[in-house]
Amino acid sequence: MADRTEIDVEDFRRALSCFATGVTVVTTLDARGDKVGITVSSFNSVSLEPPLILWSVGVDSMSYDVFVNAKYFAVHVLALHQQDLSDRFAQSGNNKFESLDCSQGIHGVPILPDFAACLECSTEHVYPGGDHKIIVGRVHHCEGRETDPLIIHRSRFLRKESPS
Ligand SMILES: Cc1cc2nc3c(=O)[nH]c(=O)nc-3n(C[C@H](O)[C@H](O)[C@H](O)COP(=O)(O)O)c2cc1C
């Protein structure tokens, strides 16, 4: 079998979209101290001891350089009612934090006012991953709340709450 098989990009996208994931917003500060954030579904757990997580940032993202060089960042797992934040942070450019009353986390990293879970991290490794860089973070502080998560499946947000 050949080492490299040509895969149609749309087939690849469609196959990947069958994997349901949560949606997160990853935040940090840039070199000037301005808040930076991006919607991310590539988040996953890596290790319990030490506590490690990962996510990947695409080269096309305007905040690519900021995140690849960031020493600290925070991952916010979005709750079911936070689709507006997913949409807001998936748009390139400035003003993503307008009217959001953020607090300061590890080394000043912006913490969103609401979330299903928040993990404050330092960057442990940055690995090449094709048109993305894979960022592995060590978790220094985390909080998870009893709220339904925002879930995306086949490019659609699932709207169902869990039965109580
Ligand atoms: C549901 C969803 C998941 C996403 N996941 C990622 C991801 O894991 N990594 C990534 O680099 N971009 C991801 N994106 C795209 C970025 O959020 C988008 O490119 C954003 O515009 C980047 O902002 P920036 O250009 O200001 O850095 C995702 C977008 C959506 C809507």
The ligand as a MOL file (V3000), in Angstrom:
LIG
                    3D

  0  0  0     0  0            999 V3000
M  V30 BEGIN CTAB
M  V30 COUNTS 31 33 0 0 0
M  V30 BEGIN ATOM
M  V30 1 C -17.0930 24.8770 16.2390 0
M  V30 2 C -15.7570 25.4410 15.7850 0
M  V30 3 C -14.5820 24.7850 16.1290 0
M  V30 4 C -13.3350 25.2870 15.7420 0
M  V30 5 N -12.1900 24.6430 16.1250 0
M  V30 6 C -10.9760 25.1650 15.7970 0
M  V30 7 C -9.7840 24.5350 16.2570 0
M  V30 8 O -9.7960 23.5130 16.9440 0
M  V30 9 N -8.6000 25.1150 15.9230 0
M  V30 10 C -8.5340 26.2600 15.1530 0
M  V30 11 O -7.4360 26.7460 14.8870 0
M  V30 12 N -9.6630 26.8710 14.6960 0
M  V30 13 C -10.8800 26.3500 15.0120 0
M  V30 14 N -12.0260 26.9600 14.5870 0
M  V30 15 C -11.9120 28.1400 13.7150 0
M  V30 16 C -11.5520 29.4110 14.4750 0
M  V30 17 O -12.4020 29.6180 15.5810 0
M  V30 18 C -11.6510 30.6040 13.5040 0
M  V30 19 O -10.7340 30.3870 12.4550 0
M  V30 20 C -11.3800 31.9550 14.1190 0
M  V30 21 O -11.7290 32.8970 13.1550 0
M  V30 22 C -9.9700 32.2150 14.4380 0
M  V30 23 O -9.9040 33.5470 14.9530 0
M  V30 24 P -8.6510 34.4730 14.6350 0
M  V30 25 O -8.4340 34.4420 13.1390 0
M  V30 26 O -9.0350 35.8400 15.1570 0
M  V30 27 O -7.4580 33.8890 15.3350 0
M  V30 28 C -13.2780 26.4730 14.9670 0
M  V30 29 C -14.4650 27.1350 14.6100 0
M  V30 30 C -15.6870 26.6230 15.0250 0
M  V30 31 C -16.9580 27.3560 14.6480 0
M  V30 END ATOM
M  V30 BEGIN BOND
M  V30 1 1 1 2
M  V30 2 1 2 3
M  V30 3 2 2 30
M  V30 4 2 3 4
M  V30 5 1 4 5
M  V30 6 1 4 28
M  V30 7 2 5 6
M  V30 8 1 6 7
M  V30 9 1 6 13
M  V30 10 2 7 8
M  V30 11 1 7 9
M  V30 12 1 9 10
M  V30 13 2 10 11
M  V30 14 1 10 12
M  V30 15 2 12 13
M  V30 16 1 13 14
M  V30 17 1 14 15
M  V30 18 1 14 28
M  V30 19 1 15 16
M  V30 20 1 16 17
M  V30 21 1 16 18
M  V30 22 1 18 19
M  V30 23 1 18 20
M  V30 24 1 20 21
M  V30 25 1 20 22
M  V30 26 1 22 23
M  V30 27 1 23 24
M  V30 28 2 24 25
M  V30 29 1 24 26
M  V30 30 1 24 27
M  V30 31 2 28 29
M  V30 32 1 29 30
M  V30 33 1 30 31
M  V30 END BOND
M  V30 END CTAB
M  END
